[in-house]
Amino acid sequence: MRAGALLVCALLAPLSLVHLPAETARMPLDEVEAGMQGVGVTVFQGAEREEFDVEILGVLQNGIGPKRSLIVSRLVGGPLANTGVIQGMSGSPVYINDRLIGAVSYSLGSFSKDAIAGITPIEEMVATDASAATEARRRPGAGFQLPVTANALATVVRSVFGGSEPFARQPRDIEAFGLPLPEASRIGTQLRPIATPLILSGFSPELNDLWSSASRMGGFVTAVGGTMSAEAQEAVAGQRLQPGDAVGASLISGDLTMAGTGTVTMVENDRVYAFGHPFYNLGPARFPMTRAHVTTLLPSLAISSKVAEIGEVLGTIDQDRPTGIYGTLGPGPALIPVQVTLTEADRSLDESFRFEVVDDPLFTPLLTYTSLLNTFISWTRSVGPRSYVVSATARIEGQPDLRIEDVYSGNTASTAASVDIANPLIALVGNPFEPVQIEAVDVKITSVEEPRTATLERVWLDVDRPKAGDQVPLRVLSRNYRGAELLKTIMIDLPAHATGRLQLQVSDGASLTQQERQAGFRDEAAETLPQLIRNLNDTRRNNRIYVRLFRARAGAIDRGEPMPALPGSVLAVLDGNRSSGGLGRLRNATLGEWEILTDHVVSGSRMLTVDVE
């Protein structure tokens, strides 16, 4: 009986397959008229493409710019009577008489009784891809400040990606064919790109909420998903991507998943056209193009959505444009592997997390930041004081490694650590000097369930009458949060030419930086990529005590280069030439600098006067 049922299913299966033209014949926009009947193709469940009916209502022109048009249609069939236009349908191809007219891409807001959709003409999609092929692929980094709250991240997404814009902002922008102008104007100002489901897997509820609030501003809706099961991948293994198939644009893969999903519009000579509207509207891009599997539909009175899973990489999405995303079948792009190792001695915990993020000026640091923060929140205690010992390395092709070694303590330690790792990445990928290829990021975190803070209390020299050229021991006494004394000793070299009254400043990094700025120092600006990496590696850390020997001698700083202890005649000349810019005055001349490594976050500053014979 079971064998007979399987035989019947096998015989009926070919009859249920959607007929697709062997070659992509296209219908120009000027041939599309109101009243035409067509057929669309999409996946409602699993990986099987299904048809739905399309009725052309008219054409809107010039709404989002000159020669930008939208075909207004009514969608009927399958589950659409109950769901309306479905998030994840973006890119579904529509054919009239076996000729492709475009991609379902816009919907008529929420709570619409009819499935009214806008179709991006295929000729506009192809023309956009062709005109973009000659553009440079390198984009400048987008500036944003870390840490990011939900509101701040939403602002970043909205400012960088533009958000879900209507087809037309004002009724007078619309020219219509086949629709009365008042009706066309009303529809045009309400049509918006269909929200792209953004699959998140492995993220904590806090990070899910963070991305959900930000995504809504960018025309996305977050959805629970993950990676395709082995059975689902085996069922489609070896099959070429076809129009109507579900497709993904991956941002993170591995132990964490983040990807947008939509539908393939056309495949021609291994070139894939999808979505019919932008993903993030980044222009040149390097995202993995993946297979997607629709787990189920999520009906909603507001607007329904596909719940999907991400599968194997099928190629590279290299263009993200107002009329769609475009890529090529074949190998995927190079991604940046990130490994995070978390050790907790208190709980005998030793976990490693591996994921890959896209190589992109904005997404690389932003996704690394949120992924690190997610690790802290998911695997360590988020309430109460805590300490983290962090060692991070970013390997850069053809350049020295970027290294961060520090200690973070307190209620905001996890956020501070994530920020200090991600901020240098922002500086690197957004640098104005040359493109940067980050080969890998490796982060090691040791978590301790107690504060590791210390306060600087006292400093002294063990020599009563130091002489120029001597090496003298400097004692530095700190006290940790429990009150225990922490004594450190460092040898100070007194310059042979330095006599008289000198000053020894012993301080934490933040206090020293602030005092230097008040004294006239300016941050040294890098002029090359190696200089930038050196400056980032030399950034003052929380777990160090900094010692500076100086004397009160006037000087200057010119374009970031300090010139201490200048004669009065030279200072007068420099003061007379301040109009050239980049010139500042110094009140002190630095004679030596040292640092003391600790395993605590140190705070405090002390000044010691030394009379050198």
C-alpha positions in Angstrom: 0.0 0.0 0.0 2.8 2.4 1.0 4.7 1.6 -2.3 1.6 2.3 -4.3 1.1 5.7 -2.7 4.7 6.6 -3.4 4.3 5.6 -7.0 1.2 7.8 -7.4 3.1 10.7 -5.9 6.0 10.2 -8.2 3.7 10.1 -11.2 1.9 13.3 -10.1 4.9 15.2 -9.1 5.9 16.4 -12.6 2.4 17.7 -13.1 2.8 20.1 -10.1 6.0 21.7 -11.3 5.8 25.3 -12.4 6.4 25.7 -16.1 9.3 28.2 -16.6 10.5 29.4 -20.0 13.8 27.8 -21.1 15.2 31.2 -21.9 14.4 34.5 -20.3 12.1 36.3 -22.7 11.3 39.8 -21.4 8.3 42.1 -21.9 9.3 45.8 -22.2 7.4 48.1 -19.9 5.7 50.0 -22.7 3.9 46.8 -23.6 2.5 46.3 -20.1 -1.2 47.4 -20.0 -3.9 47.4 -17.4 -6.1 44.3 -17.4 -3.4 41.9 -18.5 -3.3 38.6 -16.7 0.0 37.0 -15.6 1.5 34.4 -13.4 4.0 34.8 -10.6 6.3 32.2 -9.1 7.5 31.9 -5.5 8.1 29.4 -2.7 5.4 29.2 0.0 6.7 26.1 1.7 10.0 24.2 1.6 11.8 24.5 -1.7 9.0 23.9 -4.1 8.1 26.8 -6.5 4.4 27.5 -6.9 2.4 29.7 -9.1 0.0 32.5 -8.2 -2.1 34.7 -10.4 -1.3 38.3 -11.2 -3.7 41.0 -12.6 -2.1 44.2 -13.9 -3.9 47.3 -12.6 -1.6 50.0 -14.2 1.8 51.5 -14.3 3.2 54.3 -12.0 6.1 56.3 -13.5 8.8 58.7 -12.1 7.9 58.1 -8.4 11.4 57.3 -7.2 13.3 59.3 -9.8 13.3 59.8 -13.6 12.7 56.6 -15.5 11.9 54.7 -12.3 8.6 52.9 -12.7 6.4 50.4 -10.8 3.8 48.1 -12.2 0.8 48.0 -9.9 -0.8 44.5 -9.6 -3.2 42.4 -7.6 -1.9 39.0 -6.5 -4.3 36.0 -6.2 -3.9 32.3 -5.5 -2.3 29.9 -3.1 -2.3 31.3 0.5 -2.4 34.9 -0.7 -6.1 35.3 0.1 -5.3 34.8 3.8 -1.9 36.2 4.0 -1.8 39.2 1.5 1.6 40.2 0.2 4.2 38.2 2.1 7.5 39.4 3.5 10.1 37.2 1.7 8.3 37.4 -1.6 10.5 40.2 -2.8 11.9 39.3 -6.1 9.2 36.8 -7.1 9.2 36.8 -10.9 6.0 37.7 -12.8 5.4 36.5 -16.4 2.9 37.5 -19.0 2.6 35.1 -21.9 5.8 33.4 -20.8 7.7 36.8 -20.9 9.2 38.2 -17.7 7.9 41.6 -16.8 9.6 42.1 -13.4 9.9 41.3 -9.7 7.2 41.6 -7.0 8.9 44.2 -4.7 6.5 46.7 -3.1 3.4 46.2 -0.9 0.5 48.5 0.0 1.2 49.0 3.7 -0.4 47.0 6.4 -3.9 45.7 6.9 -4.7 45.8 3.2 -7.8 43.7 2.2 -6.3 42.9 -1.2 -2.8 41.7 -2.0 -1.8 44.8 -4.0 1.8 44.8 -5.0 4.3 46.8 -7.0 6.5 45.1 -9.6 9.9 46.4 -10.4 10.3 46.2 -14.2 13.0 43.7 -15.3 14.5 46.1 -17.8 15.2 48.5 -15.0 16.9 45.8 -12.9 19.1 44.7 -15.8 20.0 48.3 -16.7 20.9 49.1 -13.1 23.2 46.1 -12.9 24.9 46.9 -16.2 25.5 50.6 -15.3 26.9 49.6 -11.9 29.4 47.0 -13.3 32.1 49.6 -13.9 31.9 51.3 -10.5 34.7 50.9 -7.9 34.0 48.4 -5.2 35.6 50.1 -2.3 33.2 52.1 -0.1 34.3 54.5 2.7 33.6 53.4 6.2 30.4 54.7 7.8 31.1 56.6 10.9 29.2 55.6 14.1 30.0 55.7 17.8 30.1 52.6 20.1 28.5 51.4 22.3 25.2 51.5 20.4 21.9 51.4 22.2 18.7 50.3 20.4 17.9 53.9 19.4 21.5 54.6 18.4 21.7 51.5 16.2 18.3 52.4 14.7 19.8 55.8 13.8 22.8 54.2 12.2 20.7 51.9 10.1 18.3 54.7 9.1 21.1 57.1 8.2 23.3 54.7 6.3 20.7 52.5 4.6 17.9 55.0 4.0 15.1 52.9 5.4 11.9 51.7 3.7 11.0 54.6 1.5 7.6 55.0 -0.3 7.6 54.8 -4.1 6.5 58.4 -4.1 6.6 61.1 -1.4 4.1 63.4 -3.0 1.0 62.7 -5.2 2.2 65.1 -7.9 5.3 63.0 -8.5 3.1 60.3 -10.0 2.4 59.8 -13.7 0.0 56.9 -14.3 -1.1 54.6 -17.1 -4.2 52.4 -16.7 -5.1 53.9 -13.3 -7.1 57.1 -12.5 -4.6 59.8 -11.4 -6.2 60.3 -7.9 -6.1 56.5 -7.3 -2.6 56.2 -8.7 -1.4 59.1 -6.5 -2.9 57.5 -3.4 -1.4 54.0 -4.1 2.0 55.5 -5.1 2.5 57.3 -1.8 1.5 54.2 0.2 3.6 51.6 -1.7 6.8 50.7 0.2 9.4 48.0 -0.4 8.3 44.7 1.0 10.2 44.3 4.3 13.0 41.8 4.1 13.0 39.0 6.8 16.3 39.2 8.6 17.1 35.8 10.1 18.8 35.9 13.5 20.0 32.7 15.1 22.2 32.3 18.2 21.6 35.8 19.5 20.5 36.5 23.1 17.0 38.1 23.7 18.8 41.5 24.4 20.7 41.4 21.1 17.6 40.2 19.3 15.7 43.2 20.6 18.5 45.5 19.7 18.6 44.4 16.0 14.8 44.1 15.9 14.3 47.8 16.8 17.0 48.9 14.4 15.8 46.7 11.6 12.3 48.1 11.5 13.9 51.5 10.6 15.7 50.0 7.7 12.8 48.1 6.1 13.5 44.7 7.8 11.6 42.4 10.0 13.6 40.1 12.2 12.6 36.4 12.2 13.7 33.3 14.0 15.6 30.9 11.7 18.9 29.1 11.3 20.6 26.8 8.9 19.0 24.2 6.7 18.8 20.7 8.1 21.0 18.0 6.5 17.8 16.4 5.0 16.7 19.7 3.4 20.2 20.4 2.0 20.4 16.9 0.6 17.0 17.3 -1.2 18.3 20.3 -3.2 21.9 19.3 -3.5 23.2 19.9 -7.0 20.1 21.8 -8.2 20.8 25.2 -9.8 19.2 28.3 -8.5 16.0 29.1 -10.6 13.6 32.0 -10.8 11.1 31.8 -7.9 13.6 30.0 -5.6 14.1 31.4 -2.1 17.6 33.0 -1.7 19.6 34.5 1.1 22.1 37.3 1.6 24.3 36.2 4.5 26.0 38.6 6.9 27.1 36.2 9.7 27.5 32.4 9.5 28.7 29.8 11.9 27.7 29.7 15.6 25.7 32.9 14.9 23.5 33.5 11.8 22.3 36.7 10.3 20.9 36.8 6.8 18.2 38.5 4.7 15.9 36.3 2.6 14.0 37.0 -0.6 13.3 35.5 -4.0 15.2 35.0 -7.2 13.8 37.0 -10.2 16.0 35.8 -13.0 19.1 33.7 -13.7 20.9 34.4 -16.9 24.5 33.3 -17.8 25.1 32.6 -14.1 24.0 36.2 -13.2 21.3 36.2 -10.5 18.8 39.0 -10.1 16.7 39.1 -6.9 14.6 41.1 -4.4 13.5 43.9 -6.8 14.4 46.4 -4.2 17.6 47.0 -2.2 18.9 44.9 0.7 20.8 47.7 2.4 21.3 49.9 -0.7 25.1 49.7 -0.3 26.0 49.8 -3.9 29.1 47.6 -4.4 28.9 44.7 -2.0 30.5 41.3 -1.2 27.9 39.1 0.5 27.5 35.4 0.3 24.5 34.4 -1.9 23.0 31.3 -0.3 20.2 28.9 -0.8 17.2 29.3 1.5 14.5 26.9 2.6 11.0 28.2 3.7 10.1 26.5 6.9 6.6 28.0 7.1 4.4 31.0 6.6 3.6 33.3 9.5 0.1 34.8 8.7 -0.6 38.2 10.2 -3.4 40.7 10.0 -0.8 43.4 9.6 1.6 41.7 7.1 2.6 38.1 6.8 6.1 36.7 6.5 8.1 33.7 5.4 10.1 31.9 8.1 13.2 30.6 6.4 16.5 28.8 7.0 19.8 29.5 5.3 21.7 26.8 3.2 24.8 26.4 1.2 26.7 29.3 -0.4 25.9 29.4 -4.1 27.8 32.6 -5.2 28.5 36.2 -4.4 26.2 39.2 -4.3 28.2 42.0 -5.6 25.6 44.7 -6.2 23.0 46.1 -3.8 21.0 48.7 -5.7 17.6 50.5 -5.5 16.2 48.0 -8.1 17.5 44.8 -6.5 20.5 42.8 -5.5 22.7 41.1 -8.2 25.3 38.5 -8.0 27.0 35.6 -9.8 26.8 31.9 -9.2 30.1 30.3 -8.2 32.4 30.7 -5.2 31.4 32.9 -2.3 33.3 35.9 -1.2 36.2 35.8 1.3 34.8 36.3 4.9 36.5 37.3 8.1 36.7 34.4 10.6 36.2 35.4 14.2 37.0 33.1 17.0 36.0 33.9 20.6 37.3 31.7 23.5 35.7 32.2 26.8 37.2 30.8 30.0 35.7 31.0 33.5 37.9 29.6 36.2 35.1 29.9 38.8 32.8 27.5 36.8 35.4 25.4 34.9 33.9 26.8 31.7 36.0 26.7 28.5 34.0 27.5 25.4 34.9 28.5 21.9 32.6 30.2 19.4 33.4 30.4 15.7 31.6 32.6 13.1 32.4 34.5 10.0 31.4 38.0 9.2 31.2 39.8 5.8 34.1 42.0 4.8 32.5 45.4 4.7 33.4 48.9 6.0 30.3 49.1 8.1 29.2 45.6 8.9 32.7 44.1 9.9 33.0 46.2 13.1 29.3 46.5 13.8 28.7 42.7 13.6 31.9 41.9 15.5 30.8 44.3 18.3 27.3 42.8 18.6 28.6 39.2 18.3 31.1 39.8 21.1 28.5 41.5 23.3 26.2 38.6 22.6 28.9 36.2 23.9 29.3 38.2 27.1 25.6 38.4 27.7 24.8 34.8 26.8 27.6 33.1 28.7 28.5 35.3 31.7 26.6 36.8 34.6 25.2 40.1 33.3 24.1 41.5 36.8 26.6 42.7 39.3 30.3 43.5 39.1 32.5 41.3 37.0 36.0 41.4 35.5 37.3 40.3 32.1 40.9 39.8 31.0 40.9 40.2 27.2 43.5 39.5 24.6 42.5 40.2 21.0 44.4 40.0 17.8 43.4 41.1 14.3 45.6 39.8 11.6 46.0 42.2 8.7 47.3 41.2 5.3 50.7 42.7 4.6 50.7 44.7 7.9 51.5 44.2 11.6 48.9 42.6 13.7 46.5 44.8 15.7 46.7 43.8 19.3 44.5 44.6 22.3 45.4 43.3 25.9 43.5 44.8 28.7 41.3 44.2 31.8 37.7 45.4 32.2 35.8 45.5 35.5 32.5 46.7 36.8 28.8 46.6 35.7 29.6 47.8 32.2 32.7 45.7 31.7 31.3 43.6 28.8 30.2 46.6 26.9 33.5 48.4 27.4 35.5 45.3 26.2 33.3 44.9 23.1 33.7 48.6 22.3 37.5 48.5 22.7 37.8 45.6 20.3 35.4 47.0 17.7 36.5 50.6 17.7 40.0 49.8 16.2 38.3 47.8 13.5 36.2 50.9 12.6 39.4 52.9 12.3 41.0 50.2 10.2 38.3 49.5 7.6 37.4 53.2 7.3 40.9 54.4 7.0 41.6 57.0 4.3 45.0 55.6 3.2 44.4 52.2 1.5 42.1 49.2 1.5 42.6 46.8 4.4 42.2 43.0 4.3 41.5 41.7 7.8 42.4 38.0 7.6 41.1 36.9 11.0 40.1 38.1 14.5 40.9 36.1 17.5 39.6 37.0 21.0 40.4 35.3 24.2 38.4 36.2 27.3 39.0 35.1 30.9 36.0 35.9 33.1 36.3 36.4 36.9 33.3 36.8 39.2 34.8 39.6 41.3 35.9 43.2 40.7 39.5 43.7 39.7 39.9 47.4 40.4 42.7 49.2 42.2 43.3 52.8 43.3 46.6 54.5 43.1 47.6 55.7 46.7 51.2 56.6 47.0 54.5 56.9 45.0 58.1 57.5 46.3 61.7 57.1 45.4 64.0 54.9 47.5 66.9 57.4 47.0 67.3 60.6 49.0 69.6 62.6 46.7 69.3 61.3 43.1 72.0 62.3 40.7 71.8 62.9 36.9 72.5 59.7 35.0 71.4 57.5 37.9 69.0 54.6 37.7 66.6 54.9 40.7 63.8 52.6 41.9 60.3 54.1 41.9 57.8 52.5 44.3 54.1 52.6 43.3 51.5 51.5 45.9 47.9 50.8 45.0 45.1 49.2 46.9 42.6 46.8 45.5 38.8 46.8 46.1 39.3 44.6 49.2 41.8 46.9 50.7 44.9 44.8 50.0 48.1 46.6 49.1 49.6 46.1 45.7 53.3 47.3 45.5 55.1 47.7 42.2 58.7 48.8 41.5 60.0 50.2 38.3 63.5 51.5 37.6 63.7 55.1 36.4 66.6 56.3 34.2 67.5 60.0 35.0 69.0 61.6 31.9 72.6 62.6 32.3 71.9 66.2 31.2 68.8 66.7 33.5 69.5 68.5 36.8 67.4 70.6 39.1 63.7 70.2 39.8 61.9 67.5 37.8 58.4 66.1 38.1 57.4 62.4 38.1 53.7 61.9 37.1 52.3 58.5 37.9 48.8 58.0 36.5 46.2 55.8 34.9 45.9 56.1 31.1 42.7 58.1 31.0 43.9 60.7 33.5 47.3 61.0 31.8 45.6 61.6 28.4 43.3 64.2 29.8 46.2 66.0 31.5 48.3 66.0 28.3 45.5 67.6 26.4 45.2 70.3 29.0 48.9 70.9 28.8 48.8 71.5 25.0 49.4 68.0 23.6 47.3 67.0 20.6 46.5 63.5 19.5 49.1 62.5 16.9 47.3 62.0 13.6 48.4 59.0 11.5 49.4 59.8 7.9 49.9 56.2 6.7 48.2 52.8 7.4 51.3 51.5 9.4 51.2 54.6 11.5 47.5 54.1 12.2 48.1 50.5 13.3 51.0 51.6 15.5 48.8 54.3 17.1 46.0 51.8 17.8 48.5 49.3 19.3 49.9 52.1 21.5 46.5 53.2 22.8 46.7 53.5 26.6 45.0 50.6 28.5 43.1 50.2 31.7 45.5 47.7 33.3 48.6 49.8 33.1 50.2 52.5 35.3 51.9 55.2 33.3 55.0 57.1 34.5 56.2 60.3 32.9 59.3 62.3 33.9 59.2 65.9 32.8 60.4 69.4 33.6 58.7 72.8 33.2 60.1 74.0 29.9 58.2 75.8 27.2 57.9 74.1 23.8 55.6 73.5 20.8 53.8 70.8 19.0 53.7 71.1 15.2 51.4 68.8 13.2 51.4 66.2 16.0 55.2 66.3 16.5 56.2 67.6 20.0 59.2 69.9 20.1 60.0 70.4 23.8 62.3 72.9 25.5 62.7 75.4 22.7 64.6 78.7 23.1 62.5 81.8 23.5 63.6 83.1 20.1 62.3 80.0 18.3 59.0 80.1 20.2 58.6 83.7 19.1 59.1 82.8 15.4 56.6 79.9 15.7 54.0 82.1 17.5 54.3 84.5 14.6 53.4 81.8 12.1 50.4 80.3 13.8 48.2 81.1 10.8 49.6 78.0 9.1 47.6 75.8 11.5 48.6 72.6 13.3 50.7 74.5 15.9 50.2 74.3 19.7 52.2 75.3 22.8 53.7 72.9 25.3 54.3 73.9 28.9 56.4 70.8 29.8 59.3 68.9 28.2 59.1 65.1 28.6 62.3 63.4 29.6 61.2 59.8 29.8 58.1 57.5 29.8 57.5 54.1 31.3 54.5 51.8 32.0 53.7 49.2 34.6 51.6 46.2 33.7 49.0 45.1 36.3 46.1 42.6 36.4 43.7 45.3 37.7 41.8 48.3 36.3 43.8 51.1 37.9 42.5 54.6 38.6 44.2 57.6 40.2 47.1 60.0 39.6 50.0 61.2 41.7 52.8 63.8 41.2 56.2 63.5 42.7 58.8 66.3 42.8 62.4 65.2 42.3 65.5 67.4 42.9 68.3 66.0 40.8 71.9 66.8 41.6 
